[in-house]
Amino acid sequence: MENTNIIGTNFIITNRDLINEFGINSALMLGELYGRRNYFRERNELKYGYFFATKNSMEKSTKLSPYKQRVATEILIKAGILEIKYIDIPPKTYYKINDEKLLKVLKNSVVDILDN
């Protein structure tokens, strides 16, 4: 059997520490957004670090309703990990992930584990 990398084949990758810190919906939302950002980055289609995703496409990918998406993103915005802008007419939701803040949260969770 050929060794294939199934991780790149329609998985949403998330992190247990992010689940513990922000809840499953926020961690799931961030995992999906991270994958989408990579998609746009590979195609050089980021706009000042921002990329768009519709509520319908996010719901289809994550099964999170627009309400659950809004709650999940509000948590990530308050943590400084996510920024949102509404651009175009009709407005599209553009997201930007703050890698520095995200890495700080992940680093703190690793330090907590090592301290225990």
Secondary structure, DSSP 8 states (H G I E B T S, - for coil): -----GGGTT-----HHHHHHH-HHHHHHHHHHHHHHHHHHHTT--BTTBEE--HHHHHHHH---HHHHHHHHHHHHHTTSEEEEEETTTTEEEEEE-HHHHHHHHHHHHHHHHH-
